[in-house]
Amino acid sequence: MAPPSGADTLEVRQRYLRRRRSRPFDNRSRTAFWVVVGAATVWLCIGGFAVFVFGS
């Protein structure tokens, strides 16, 4: 989708911005996903280490 020029109507520019913002899995979602994956990985490592140390 090509960005609107200054000659386009306000309606065209607003529609472009709405579509651009509604992209699935944008940068914030991607960052949040990797933060959650990292946190889960850390918890699994801590849990595995605890089982290794205290389980025997």
C-alpha positions as CSV (number, residue, x, y, z in Angstrom):
1,M,0.0,0.0,0.0
2,A,1.5,3.3,-1.1
3,P,1.4,6.2,1.4
4,P,-1.0,9.0,0.4
5,S,0.4,12.2,-1.0
6,G,-0.5,15.7,0.2
7,A,-3.0,16.0,-2.7
8,D,-5.1,13.1,-1.3
9,T,-8.2,13.9,0.7
10,L,-8.3,13.7,4.5
11,E,-10.5,10.6,4.3
12,V,-7.9,8.8,2.2
13,R,-5.1,9.7,4.6
14,Q,-7.1,8.6,7.7
15,R,-8.0,5.3,6.1
16,Y,-4.3,4.7,5.3
17,L,-3.3,5.4,9.0
18,R,-6.0,3.2,10.3
19,R,-4.9,0.3,8.1
20,R,-1.3,0.9,9.0
21,R,-2.0,0.8,12.7
22,S,-4.1,-2.3,12.5
23,R,-1.3,-4.6,11.3
24,P,-1.3,-7.9,13.1
25,F,1.7,-8.7,15.2
26,D,3.3,-5.2,15.1
27,N,6.6,-4.4,16.8
28,R,5.1,-3.9,20.3
29,S,3.3,-7.3,20.1
30,R,6.5,-8.9,18.9
31,T,8.5,-7.4,21.7
32,A,5.9,-8.5,24.3
33,F,5.9,-12.0,22.8
34,W,9.7,-12.3,23.2
35,V,9.6,-10.8,26.8
36,V,7.0,-13.5,27.7
37,V,9.1,-16.3,26.1
38,G,12.2,-15.1,27.8
39,A,10.5,-14.9,31.2
40,A,9.1,-18.4,30.8
41,T,12.5,-19.7,29.8
42,V,14.1,-18.1,32.9
43,W,11.5,-19.7,35.1
44,L,12.0,-23.1,33.6
45,C,15.8,-22.8,34.1
46,I,15.3,-21.8,37.7
47,G,12.8,-24.6,38.3
48,G,15.1,-27.1,36.7
49,F,18.1,-26.0,38.7
50,A,16.0,-26.1,42.0
51,V,14.9,-29.7,41.2
52,F,18.5,-30.6,40.4
53,V,19.8,-29.1,43.7
54,F,17.0,-29.9,46.1
55,G,15.7,-33.1,44.5
56,S,18.6,-35.3,45.3
